[in-house]
Amino acid sequence: MTPPTPTNLVTLDFEHMAALVARLGWPSYRTRQILQWIYQHRVRDIAGMSSLSLKDRETLGHEAVIERLESPTHFQSVDGTQKFLHSLKDGLAVESVLIPDGGRLTQCVSTQVGCTLDCGFCVTGQMGLKRNLKAHEIVDQILTAQDRLQPGHRITSLVFMGMGEPLANFDELSDALTRLTNTDWGVGFPKRRITISTAGFSQRLHDVAGLGVNLAVSLNASTAEQRDRLMPMMNRLHPLPDLLAACRAYPIPANRYLTFEYVLLSGENDSTDDAVRLSRLLRGIRCKINLIPFNEFPNSPFRRPADPAIAAFQTILRQKGYDVFVRQNRGRDVLGACGQLGILPARTAPATLSIGT
C-alpha cells in the first residue's frame, strides 16, 4: 500500500493548520507556533522548529514537510534592481523584482503565471494565462527574497504589479495577504505599505477596499477608443465609464489616495490633448497619477515617448491640480521593468541586450 503524501505545511492557511494540530491531539497554541516558524523565521525544515519538543517534531515530520520554492535564478541590473525567476513545482516559472530606491526596497510580486488579459504593451499579456498562483506561491516570492537580503536590510514595500492581474486571482491573493499582514503568526507586513495594481476589474474594487491595502488602477487611455486598442479585453469586460464610476465610489481611507497608472506610448496616448482629457476623466477623485514611460522590449510595435513629451504631459496634469510622478525606469537591462516580465535576458551578458533607449 502506497503511504499517503506528506502535507506541505506552507500550503495550509490558519484554519487548515489548526485542523492538522487538532488531529495530532496537540494544544491549539501549536498552530500559531508552527506558522511563526514558517513566516517569521522562514524555516525550511521541521527539525528547525526548536520550540517544539523533539518528539513533537518527529511526529510532525511523519505527517508533513516544508517545501518552499527552490533557489531562484537571479539577474542583477546595473542600477541595483534584482530580478528573480522562481521555478514552480509543476515546471512553470514566475518572476518577481526587488527595486532599491534610496533607503527603500520595494518588491514587485506576481499573482499569475502569464496573464488572462491581452494588453499590447505588456510582455506578460502576450504569454496568455498558464495558471493562477496559489497563496503560498505568492507569499514564497517574498520569503525567498527576504532569505537573500543582507543582514540589516528589509523589504519596505510590496506592490502586486508583477505577472498577472491580481483581481483575477482574488481569493488566493486575499489568503496571501492574510499570511503577509498578520502580526501574530504571519510576516507582519504593514497594510499601508502594500499596493494592489489592477488593469481595471471594476466589479472587484469593493473587495479590495475590505483588504485595507492601497489600490492602483492602470488606466493607460484618455478615451474608450484608445482603451479598446491598447487593452481590448479589459475595456470590453469593464468599459471605461464603468471603471471610472467604480473609482468614484471607492471608499478611499483618510490620508490616502487612489493611484492611477498611465503607461505613456509614443504617438498613441501621450499628446497634450490626452493629458487634458485625462485630467477631466479623473476630476473629483482624490488621487495621484504615476506616469510610466513605456519600457521597450523586443518585437514590440510601441515606443517610449521622448523626454520633452513626457515632461509636457506631466506639466499639464500638474497645472490641473494633480500630484503627478514619472516612474523611473529600473531594471531595464535585465528586462525587469514594468511591462517586461515574461522574457529573460541573456544570462551571460544581460547588460548587452538591446531594448531601445
C-alpha positions as CSV (number, residue, x, y, z in Angstrom):
1,M,0.0,0.0,0.0
2,T,1.4,3.4,-1.0
3,P,1.9,5.7,2.0
4,P,0.0,9.0,2.0
5,T,1.7,12.0,0.5
6,P,3.0,14.2,3.3
7,T,1.2,17.5,3.8
8,N,3.2,20.6,2.7
9,L,2.9,22.9,5.6
10,V,3.3,26.1,3.5
11,T,0.1,25.3,1.6
12,L,-2.0,25.5,4.8
13,D,-3.8,28.6,6.0
14,F,-4.6,29.1,9.7
15,E,-7.8,27.1,9.6
16,H,-6.2,24.1,7.9
17,M,-3.1,24.3,10.1
18,A,-5.4,24.3,13.2
19,A,-7.2,21.2,11.8
20,L,-3.9,19.4,11.5
21,V,-2.8,20.4,15.0
22,A,-6.2,19.1,16.4
23,R,-5.8,15.8,14.5
24,L,-2.4,15.3,16.1
25,G,-4.1,15.9,19.5
26,W,-1.9,19.0,20.3
27,P,-3.0,22.1,22.1
28,S,-4.3,24.9,19.9
29,Y,-1.3,27.2,20.5
30,R,0.8,24.8,18.4
31,T,-1.0,26.3,15.3
32,R,0.5,29.7,16.0
33,Q,3.9,28.3,16.8
34,I,4.2,26.4,13.6
35,L,3.0,29.3,11.5
36,Q,5.5,31.6,13.2
37,W,8.3,29.3,12.3
38,I,7.2,29.3,8.6
39,Y,6.5,33.0,8.2
40,Q,8.6,34.8,10.8
41,H,11.6,32.5,10.9
42,R,11.3,31.2,7.4
43,V,12.5,27.7,8.3
44,R,12.8,25.1,5.5
45,D,12.9,22.0,7.8
46,I,10.6,20.9,10.6
47,A,13.7,19.9,12.6
48,G,14.5,23.6,12.9
49,M,11.3,24.3,14.9
50,S,13.1,24.3,18.2
51,S,10.2,25.5,20.4
52,L,8.6,22.1,19.6
53,S,9.9,19.2,21.6
54,L,12.0,16.6,19.7
55,K,9.1,14.1,20.0
56,D,6.6,16.6,18.5
57,R,9.0,17.5,15.7
58,E,9.4,13.8,14.9
59,T,5.6,13.3,15.0
60,L,5.0,16.3,12.7
61,G,7.8,15.1,10.4
62,H,5.9,11.8,9.8
63,E,2.9,13.8,8.7
64,A,4.2,16.8,6.9
65,V,7.1,18.6,5.2
66,I,8.1,22.1,4.4
67,E,8.6,22.5,0.6
68,R,9.4,26.1,-0.3
69,L,10.4,27.5,-3.7
70,E,13.8,26.4,-4.9
71,S,16.6,28.9,-5.0
72,P,15.7,31.3,-7.9
73,T,17.7,32.2,-11.0
74,H,19.0,35.7,-10.2
75,F,19.6,38.6,-12.6
76,Q,21.4,41.8,-11.3
77,S,20.8,45.1,-13.0
78,V,23.4,47.8,-13.2
79,D,21.1,50.1,-11.2
80,G,20.8,47.6,-8.3
81,T,17.4,46.1,-9.3
82,Q,17.3,42.4,-8.9
83,K,15.1,40.1,-10.9
84,F,14.2,36.6,-9.7
85,L,13.0,33.6,-11.8
86,H,11.1,31.3,-9.4
87,S,10.7,27.7,-10.6
88,L,7.4,26.1,-9.5
89,K,6.7,22.5,-8.7
90,D,4.8,21.9,-12.0
91,G,7.7,23.1,-14.2
92,L,6.3,26.6,-14.8
93,A,8.1,29.7,-13.6
94,V,7.2,33.1,-12.4
95,E,9.2,36.3,-11.9
96,S,9.5,38.9,-9.1
97,V,11.6,42.0,-8.9
98,L,13.4,43.9,-6.0
99,I,13.8,47.6,-6.6
100,P,16.0,49.7,-4.4
101,D,15.3,53.4,-4.1
102,G,17.4,55.3,-1.5
103,G,16.6,53.8,1.8
104,R,13.5,52.0,0.5
105,L,13.3,48.5,-1.0
106,T,10.2,47.6,-3.0
107,Q,9.3,44.1,-4.2
108,C,7.1,43.7,-7.3
109,V,5.2,40.4,-6.8
110,S,3.4,38.2,-9.3
111,T,-0.1,36.6,-8.8
112,Q,-0.3,34.5,-12.0
113,V,1.9,32.6,-14.4
114,G,1.2,34.7,-17.5
115,C,-1.9,36.8,-17.6
116,T,-5.5,36.4,-18.6
117,L,-5.5,39.8,-20.3
118,D,-4.1,40.9,-23.7
119,C,-2.7,44.4,-23.1
120,G,-0.5,45.0,-26.1
121,F,2.2,47.0,-24.3
122,C,2.9,44.2,-21.8
123,V,5.1,41.1,-22.4
124,T,3.2,39.1,-19.8
125,G,-0.1,39.6,-21.6
126,Q,1.4,38.1,-24.7
127,M,2.1,34.8,-22.8
128,G,-1.5,34.1,-22.2
129,L,-2.6,32.7,-18.8
130,K,-0.9,29.5,-17.8
131,R,-2.5,29.3,-14.3
132,N,-3.2,31.2,-11.2
133,L,-0.7,31.1,-8.4
134,K,-1.6,29.6,-5.0
135,A,-1.4,31.8,-1.9
136,H,1.7,30.0,-0.7
137,E,3.4,30.6,-4.1
138,I,2.6,34.3,-3.9
139,V,3.9,34.6,-0.3
140,D,7.0,32.5,-1.0
141,Q,8.2,35.1,-3.5
142,I,8.6,37.5,-0.6
143,L,10.0,34.9,1.8
144,T,12.6,33.9,-0.8
145,A,13.6,37.5,-1.4
146,Q,14.0,38.1,2.3
147,D,16.2,35.0,2.5
148,R,18.6,36.6,0.1
149,L,18.9,40.1,1.7
150,Q,22.0,41.2,3.5
151,P,21.8,41.4,7.3
152,G,20.0,44.6,8.4
153,H,18.2,45.0,5.1
154,R,14.5,44.6,4.8
155,I,11.7,44.9,2.2
156,T,9.8,48.2,2.9
157,S,7.0,48.0,0.3
158,L,5.1,45.3,-1.6
159,V,3.4,46.0,-5.0
160,F,1.3,43.4,-6.7
161,M,2.2,44.7,-10.1
162,G,4.2,41.7,-11.4
163,M,3.0,39.0,-13.8
164,G,-0.8,38.6,-13.9
165,E,-3.9,40.5,-13.0
166,P,-4.2,40.3,-9.2
167,L,-8.0,40.7,-9.1
168,A,-8.5,37.8,-11.4
169,N,-6.9,35.6,-8.7
170,F,-8.6,37.4,-5.8
171,D,-9.2,34.5,-3.4
172,E,-5.6,33.3,-3.4
173,L,-4.4,36.9,-3.2
174,S,-6.6,37.6,-0.2
175,D,-5.3,34.5,1.5
176,A,-1.7,35.5,0.7
177,L,-2.3,39.0,2.2
178,T,-3.6,37.5,5.4
179,R,-0.4,35.5,5.8
180,L,1.7,38.5,4.9
181,T,0.0,41.1,7.2
182,N,-0.9,39.0,10.3
183,T,1.2,40.3,13.1
184,D,0.7,37.4,15.5
185,W,1.9,34.5,13.4
186,G,2.4,35.9,9.9
187,V,5.1,38.0,8.2
188,G,3.7,41.1,9.9
189,F,3.9,43.4,6.8
190,P,2.1,46.8,7.3
191,K,-1.0,47.1,5.1
192,R,-0.3,50.7,4.4
193,R,2.9,49.6,2.6
194,I,1.1,47.2,0.3
195,T,-0.3,48.2,-3.1
196,I,-2.5,46.1,-5.4
197,S,-2.5,47.2,-9.1
198,T,-5.4,46.2,-11.3
199,A,-5.9,46.7,-15.0
200,G,-9.5,47.7,-14.2
201,F,-11.6,45.0,-12.7
202,S,-14.3,47.5,-11.7
203,Q,-16.7,44.9,-10.2
204,R,-14.0,43.8,-7.7
205,L,-12.8,47.2,-6.4
206,H,-15.1,47.0,-3.5
207,D,-13.5,43.7,-2.5
208,V,-10.1,45.4,-2.4
209,A,-11.4,48.1,-0.1
210,G,-12.0,45.4,2.5
211,L,-8.4,44.3,2.5
212,G,-7.1,47.6,3.9
213,V,-4.3,48.0,1.4
214,N,-3.6,50.6,-1.3
215,L,-5.2,50.4,-4.7
216,A,-3.6,51.4,-8.1
217,V,-5.7,51.4,-11.3
218,S,-3.9,51.0,-14.6
219,L,-5.8,53.4,-16.9
220,N,-3.4,54.0,-19.9
221,A,-6.0,55.8,-22.1
222,S,-7.9,59.0,-22.2
223,T,-10.7,57.7,-24.4
224,A,-12.7,54.5,-24.7
225,E,-11.4,54.1,-28.2
226,Q,-7.8,54.2,-27.1
227,R,-8.5,51.7,-24.3
228,D,-10.1,49.4,-26.9
229,R,-6.9,49.4,-28.9
230,L,-4.5,49.1,-26.0
231,M,-6.4,47.0,-23.6
232,P,-9.2,45.3,-25.7
233,M,-10.2,42.5,-23.3
234,M,-10.3,44.7,-20.3
235,N,-12.3,47.5,-21.9
236,R,-14.8,45.0,-23.3
237,L,-15.3,43.4,-19.9
238,H,-15.0,46.6,-17.8
239,P,-15.7,49.6,-20.0
240,L,-14.0,52.9,-19.2
241,P,-17.2,54.6,-17.9
242,D,-17.9,51.7,-15.5
243,L,-14.4,51.7,-14.3
244,L,-14.4,55.4,-13.5
245,A,-17.7,55.1,-11.8
246,A,-16.3,52.3,-9.6
247,C,-13.3,54.5,-8.8
248,R,-15.5,57.4,-7.8
249,A,-17.4,55.1,-5.5
250,Y,-14.3,53.6,-4.0
251,P,-14.0,54.4,-0.2
252,I,-10.6,56.0,-0.1
253,P,-9.3,56.0,3.5
254,A,-8.4,59.3,5.1
255,N,-4.8,60.4,4.4
256,R,-4.6,58.0,1.4
257,Y,-5.1,58.4,-2.3
258,L,-6.3,56.2,-5.2
259,T,-3.4,55.8,-7.6
260,F,-3.9,55.9,-11.4
261,E,-1.1,54.4,-13.5
262,Y,-0.7,55.6,-17.1
263,V,1.8,53.9,-19.5
264,L,2.9,56.6,-22.0
265,L,3.2,55.3,-25.5
266,S,4.7,57.5,-28.2
267,G,2.1,58.6,-30.7
268,E,-0.6,56.6,-29.0
269,N,-1.7,58.2,-25.8
270,D,0.9,60.9,-25.0
271,S,-0.4,64.0,-26.6
272,T,-1.2,67.2,-24.8
273,D,-4.9,66.6,-25.7
274,D,-4.6,63.2,-24.0
275,A,-3.3,65.0,-20.9
276,V,-6.2,67.4,-20.9
277,R,-8.8,64.6,-21.4
278,L,-7.2,62.5,-18.6
279,S,-7.5,65.5,-16.2
280,R,-11.2,65.7,-17.0
281,L,-11.7,61.9,-16.6
282,L,-10.3,62.0,-13.1
283,R,-11.9,65.2,-11.9
284,G,-13.3,64.8,-8.4
285,I,-11.3,61.7,-7.4
286,R,-8.8,62.1,-4.6
287,C,-5.9,60.6,-6.5
288,K,-2.3,60.8,-7.6
289,I,-1.0,59.8,-11.1
290,N,2.0,57.7,-11.9
291,L,3.2,58.2,-15.4
292,I,5.1,55.2,-16.7
293,P,7.2,55.8,-19.9
294,F,6.9,52.6,-21.9
295,N,9.7,50.1,-21.3
296,E,10.6,48.7,-24.6
297,F,11.0,45.0,-25.3
298,P,12.0,43.1,-28.4
299,N,9.4,42.9,-31.3
300,S,7.1,45.5,-29.7
301,P,5.4,47.9,-32.0
302,F,5.3,50.6,-29.3
303,R,8.0,53.1,-28.4
304,R,8.9,55.2,-25.4
305,P,8.0,58.9,-25.8
306,A,10.8,61.5,-25.9
307,D,11.6,63.2,-22.6
308,P,10.0,66.6,-23.7
309,A,6.7,64.9,-24.4
310,I,6.8,63.1,-21.0
311,A,7.6,66.4,-19.3
312,A,4.8,68.3,-21.2
313,F,2.2,65.6,-20.2
314,Q,3.2,65.8,-16.6
315,T,3.2,69.6,-16.6
316,I,-0.4,69.8,-18.0
317,L,-1.7,67.5,-15.3
318,R,0.1,69.4,-12.5
319,Q,-1.4,72.6,-13.8
320,K,-4.8,71.0,-13.4
321,G,-4.0,70.4,-9.7
322,Y,-2.9,66.7,-9.7
323,D,0.1,65.1,-7.9
324,V,1.9,63.5,-10.8
325,F,5.0,61.4,-10.7
326,V,7.1,59.9,-13.5
327,R,8.1,56.3,-12.7
328,Q,11.8,55.8,-13.0
329,N,13.0,53.1,-15.4
330,R,14.6,50.5,-13.2
331,G,15.9,47.1,-14.2
332,R,15.5,47.6,-17.9
333,D,18.8,45.9,-18.8
334,V,17.6,42.7,-17.2
335,L,14.0,43.1,-18.5
336,G,12.8,43.6,-15.0
337,A,10.9,46.9,-15.6
338,C,7.2,47.5,-15.7
339,G,5.7,45.5,-18.6
340,Q,8.8,43.5,-19.3
341,L,8.2,40.4,-17.1
342,G,7.9,37.2,-19.0
343,I,11.1,37.2,-21.1
344,L,14.6,36.6,-19.8
345,P,17.8,38.5,-20.6
346,A,20.8,36.7,-21.9
347,R,22.3,35.1,-18.8
348,T,25.9,35.5,-19.9
349,A,25.8,39.2,-20.6
350,P,22.4,40.8,-19.7
351,A,23.7,44.4,-19.9
352,T,24.3,44.0,-23.7
353,L,20.7,43.2,-24.5
354,S,19.3,45.9,-26.8
355,I,15.9,47.1,-25.8
356,G,15.9,50.6,-27.2
357,T,16.5,53.9,-25.3
